[in-house]
Amino acid sequence: MIKTFPKNLVLTAGIAVIIMLVSGCQEETISDTNSSGARTRLLATENRELKKQINNLKKQHKNEIKQWDHLKLFKIMLVSLYDLLPFQVAFQNIENGCV
């Protein structure tokens, strides 16, 4: 047979559960506001460090591009000198009287 619980017992248990839920939610919001400040400070610190890393990488990239530009210029100079080399030999031969 099914026994029924008294209505007062069910009502009391329901009120107790509701009170526990409400107090738990309030406790979470209080701890969230405290950890929110710490989380904000942590994010700000990480943000600053990431910006420093980005700036350092930008400087490093700029320096590497300058080095590559210097190497390209040097290569162009070498190629142009190499292209002029046969003409220099020809002019030396003409000056020496050997054609």
HELIX and SHEET records of a PDB file:
HELIX    1   1 LYS A    7  ASN A   96  1                                  90    
END                                                                             
